[in-house]
Amino acid sequence: MTATIPDVPQKASLATLAGLIPFLKPYLRQFVLAGIALLVAAGATLAVPYAFKQMIDLGFGAAGTTSTAHIDMYFIALFGVACILAVATAARFYMVSWLGERVTADIRSAVYSHVVNQSPQFFETTQTGEVLSRLTTDTTLIQAVVGTSISMALRNVLLFVGGLAMLFVTSVKLSSLILVMLLVVVLPIVVFGRRVRKLSRDSQDRIADASALAGEILNAMPTVQAFTHEKIESTRFGSSVEQAFRTAMQRIRARALLTLVAILLVFGAIVFVLWLGAHAVIQGTMTGGELGQFILYAVIVAGAIGALSEVLGEAQRAAGAAERLLELLAEKSPIQSPPQPMALPPRTEAGAALTLNDVTFHYPSRPQSAALCNLSIDIAPGETVAVVGPSGAGKTTLFQLLLRFYDPQQGSIALDGVDIRQLDLHTLRDAIGVVPQDTIVFSENAMENIRYGRAGASDEEVIAAAKMAAAHEFIERLPEGYQSFLGERGVRLSGGQRQRIAIARALLKNPPLLLLDEATSALDAESERLVQSALEAAMVGRTTLVIAHRLATVQRADRIIVMEHGKVVETGTHGELVAKGGLYASLAALQFNLA
């Protein structure tokens, strides 16, 4: 489902729930059906007191056989009203429950789809645990509102309006007194309602904090256990949960007080008015049936107000949840495909040409420090270029800019002569294969993990890529071969095995530009030899950029670029750079002397 996301109001209120309208519009037919069932059920409910009045005044008030006939007729009519009420209520419950589930599923899908299209800048400032909390806890609150509270609110508004009208039909004097007293009740409900809404938002924030903390620690369990921090982390999480509990209790106390005040004031007013009605019956200005009818309508009105105060509390909680979700959906990624993207030229056998022209880049979180400064590089099709330098030189940043995870503040990057900002993001990234330093292995089997490189690849193509990456043998030794589940984040594999899975994934993609970020850093000597020969074969027919701290892996590159502080300080082959006696020579001397 596609919905246009509205701007989020600066101050959240129940009006925030209007932001959910785009998700409700596609299901107008279901809303109409639910509304019809709602109207029928409310009408049947409002008919019950009138039926009681007729039964009392005409049935019990008549004599002889006429009394029995009247009683039979009105009891049958009363049962008929109950049947209509039962069917209409069941239909309403089914329709609104369906709407709640459907709209919640759409919101979850919309939020997730929006988040996965955000740039890395978004994840620098947003914890994944918080996003997960919004996808689960917040959407559950909205489900309660769409699937229950909206229906309950409309039902009770109809009962309140209809009941109040029938009260005036029954007795204008008593109804006027009730109306004045009910107006006095509204003020404390509104005052307490605002406090409940604020506490609801705070409560959801504390739950999100606890979820974020748990997600971070669970993803780092080997480190936690290696440093024996299990008790410390349990205490931290316990403190976070307790903070969420304390905030939730503040909300619960406020809602309990709101309910107490509302019920006491409403029923106090009704009891007082009914006392007056009892005296009216004694004085003969009102019949017993009319008083009975008035009592039932008063109960309906009081019940509607009590239910509306409950619904208001739920709606205020959902308003806080909706505000958080709409804030998330309102996040705009600074990295977007252009409205009219250009196409890349047809791929050549040599690979892709790459040009960086005077590129300067600052990370959004570190605007005062340039990660790359006036960087200009020309890479010919089919050329293998190694990028070396000390940590923090800007090597990985270069790869992130090539993939357009970020855009430079100055300069341009061109792939085959086309500025990458003029390319559709999928077109750009489909042309680039990446083997990152920190390999990600998904909770899938080995076959699907490699197929992640190209979703439509056949099993034979996956196995061929695994063989090229020297991964086939160890995969075959797994209990179920390529169908073996690799565990969350690949915990069942060694570091070297995970890296060979990532290499196979990149080779399966078969891109014209290959980025290798320490692609052999986690391999033992034998695996490194196998993978290095496989990579050398894979480099044929494509342009390759290699980041490596281990200089032994880049000696056969066509060209080596040495970076320091975001700038290119040296360029040449291994022999030329060693002969220059500069930064590369000192790095080489240090490594080879230590070897």
C-alpha positions, 0 to 999 in steps of 0.5 A, spaced: 500 500 500 502 506 498 500 512 502 502 520 502 505 521 509 503 528 512 507 533 515 507 531 523 504 537 527 509 540 532 505 539 538 502 532 538 494 531 540 489 527 538 489 531 532 495 527 530 491 521 529 489 524 523 495 523 520 493 516 519 487 517 514 492 515 508 492 508 511 484 508 512 482 511 506 483 504 502 478 501 506 472 506 506 467 500 504 469 496 510 468 503 514 461 504 511 459 497 513 462 497 520 458 504 520 451 501 518 452 495 523 454 501 528 448 505 527 443 499 527 446 496 534 446 503 537 438 504 534 437 497 537 440 499 544 436 506 544 430 502 543 430 498 549 428 503 554 422 505 550 420 498 550 421 497 557 416 504 558 411 501 553 411 494 557 410 497 564 405 502 562 401 498 557 402 491 560 402 492 567 398 497 567 392 494 563 387 489 566 385 481 565 387 478 558 389 485 555 394 485 560 397 478 558 396 480 551 400 486 552 406 483 556 407 477 551 407 482 545 412 487 548 416 481 551 417 478 544 418 485 541 424 486 546 427 479 544 426 481 537 430 488 539 435 484 542 436 479 536 437 485 532 442 488 537 446 481 537 447 481 530 449 488 529 454 488 534 457 481 532 458 484 525 461 491 527 466 487 532 468 483 526 469 489 521 472 493 526 477 488 528 479 486 520 480 494 519 485 494 525 489 488 523 489 491 516 491 498 517 496 496 522 499 491 517 499 496 512 503 501 517 508 496 519 510 495 512 510 502 510 514 504 516 519 498 515 519 500 507 521 507 509 526 505 514 530 500 509 530 506 504 534 511 509 541 513 508 546 511 513 546 518 516 539 516 519 542 510 523 548 514 525 542 517 530 537 512 530 538 506 534 535 500 531 531 498 538 527 504 537 525 503 530 523 496 532 519 498 538 515 503 534 514 497 529 511 493 535 509 497 541 506 503 537 503 499 532 499 495 537 497 501 540 494 504 533 491 497 532 487 498 539 484 505 536 483 503 529 480 496 531 476 498 537 477 505 540 474 508 534 468 504 533 467 504 541 467 512 540 462 512 535 458 507 538 458 511 545 457 518 541 451 515 538 448 513 544 450 519 548 447 523 543 441 519 542 440 517 549 440 525 551 435 526 546 430 521 549 431 524 556 429 530 553 423 527 550 421 523 556 422 529 561 425 536 559 426 539 566 430 533 569 434 532 562 436 540 563 439 538 570 443 532 568 446 536 562 448 542 566 451 537 571 454 533 565 458 540 563 461 540 569 464 533 569 467 535 562 472 540 565 476 535 569 476 529 564 479 534 559 485 537 564 486 529 566 486 527 559 492 532 557 496 529 562 495 522 560 497 523 553 504 526 555 505 520 560 503 516 554 508 519 550 513 518 555 512 511 557 513 509 550 519 513 549 522 509 556 520 502 552 523 504 546 530 506 550 529 499 554 528 495 547 534 499 544 539 497 550 537 490 549 538 490 542 545 493 542 547 488 548 544 481 545 548 483 538 554 483 542 554 477 547 560 474 545 564 481 547 559 482 553 561 475 556 568 475 554 569 481 559 564 478 564 559 484 564 553 479 564 551 482 571 553 489 569 548 489 563 543 485 566 543 491 572 543 496 566 537 493 563 533 492 569 534 499 571 531 501 564 525 497 565 524 499 572 524 506 569 519 504 564 515 501 569 515 507 573 513 512 567 508 507 566 505 507 573 505 514 573 500 514 566 496 508 570 495 512 576 493 518 572 488 514 568 485 511 574 484 518 577 481 520 571 476 514 571 475 515 578 473 522 577 469 521 571 465 516 574 463 519 581 461 526 578 457 522 572 453 517 577 453 522 582 449 527 578 445 522 575 443 519 582 441 526 584 436 527 578 433 520 579 432 522 586 428 528 583 424 523 578 422 519 584 419 525 587 415 526 581 412 519 580 410 520 587 407 527 586 403 524 579 407 528 574 410 522 571 408 515 570 412 509 572 414 507 565 417 514 564 421 514 570 423 507 568 425 509 561 428 515 564 433 511 568 435 506 562 436 512 558 440 516 564 444 509 564 446 509 557 448 516 557 452 515 563 455 509 560 457 512 554 460 518 558 464 513 562 466 509 555 468 515 552 473 517 557 476 510 557 476 511 549 479 518 550 485 515 554 486 509 549 486 515 544 491 519 547 496 513 548 495 512 541 496 519 539 503 519 542 504 512 538 502 515 532 506 522 533 512 517 534 511 513 527 509 519 523 516 522 525 519 516 523 515 516 516 517 524 516 524 522 516 527 524 509 533 521 506 538 526 503 540 521 498 535 520 493 534 518 486 533 523 481 526 525 478 529 523 471 535 518 472 540 517 466 542 511 464 549 508 464 552 506 457 552 499 455 557 495 459 564 494 456 568 487 457 574 492 460 569 494 466 567 501 468 571 507 468 571 511 475 572 519 476 573 523 482 573 530 481 575 535 487 571 531 492 571 534 499 566 530 504 564 531 512 560 526 515 554 529 518 556 527 525 563 531 524 562 537 520 568 540 523 573 535 520 574 533 513 574 525 512 576 527 504 579 533 502 579 535 494 580 528 492 581 527 485 582 520 482 581 517 475 581 510 474 581 506 467 576 501 465 579 494 467 584 497 472 586 494 479 587 500 484 589 499 491 588 504 496 592 504 502 594 508 508 593 509 516 587 508 519 582 514 519 585 516 512 579 516 508 579 509 505 572 506 507 569 513 506 571 513 499 567 506 498 561 509 502 561 515 497 562 511 491 556 507 493 552 514 494 551 512 502 553 519 502 554 525 497 560 529 498 559 537 499 564 539 494 566 535 487 563 530 483 564 522 482 562 519 475 561 512 473 563 511 466 562 518 465 555 519 468 555 523 475 552 518 480 547 523 482 544 523 476 543 515 476 537 511 479 540 509 486 539 501 484 542 502 477 548 505 481 549 500 486 547 494 481 553 496 478 558 495 484 560 489 488 562 490 495 566 485 499 566 489 506 571 488 512 565 487 517 561 481 513 554 480 514 551 473 514 543 473 514 539 468 518 538 463 512 542 457 509 548 458 505 545 458 498 540 464 500 546 467 503 550 467 497 544 468 492 543 475 496 548 477 491 543 476 485 536 474 487 534 471 481 541 466 480 540 459 479 543 454 484 548 452 479 550 459 479 550 460 486 555 454 487 559 456 481 560 463 485 562 459 491 567 455 488 570 461 485 571 464 492 574 458 495 567 457 499 564 450 496 569 445 500 567 448 507 559 449 505 559 442 502 562 439 509 556 443 513 551 438 516 546 439 510 551 442 505 548 449 501 541 448 505 545 448 512 542 454 516 548 459 518 545 462 524 544 469 526 549 473 523 553 467 521 555 465 528 556 458 526 561 460 521 568 462 522 571 469 520 574 467 514 568 462 512 563 468 513 568 473 509 568 467 503 561 467 503 561 475 502 566 474 496 561 469 493 556 474 494 559 479 490 562 475 485 555 472 483 553 479 482 558 480 477 558 487 477 563 492 472 566 495 479 568 491 484 570 494 491 574 490 496 574 492 503 580 488 507 577 482 503 582 477 505 583 480 512 580 474 516 583 468 512 588 464 514 594 463 509 591 457 505 584 460 505 588 467 503 592 464 497 585 460 494 581 467 495 587 471 492 587 467 486 580 467 485 579 474 486 585 475 481 581 471 476 574 475 478 578 482 477 578 480 469 573 484 465 572 489 471 575 495 475 577 493 482 578 498 488 582 494 493 583 497 501 588 493 504 592 494 511 596 488 509 600 490 503 602 483 501 595 483 498 596 489 494 603 488 491 600 486 484 595 492 483 596 496 477 596 502 481 597 504 489 594 510 492 596 512 498 592 516 503 593 520 509 588 525 512 583 524 507 588 526 501 592 522 496 599 523 498 602 518 493 601 514 487 605 509 483 606 501 483 609 497 489 616 498 487 616 505 485 613 507 492 618 503 496 623 507 492 620 514 493 621 512 501 615 516 503 609 514 507 608 507 503 615 505 504 615 506 511 608 502 512 612 497 508 618 497 512 614 496 518 610 490 516 615 486 512 620 487 518 615 485 523 613 479 518 
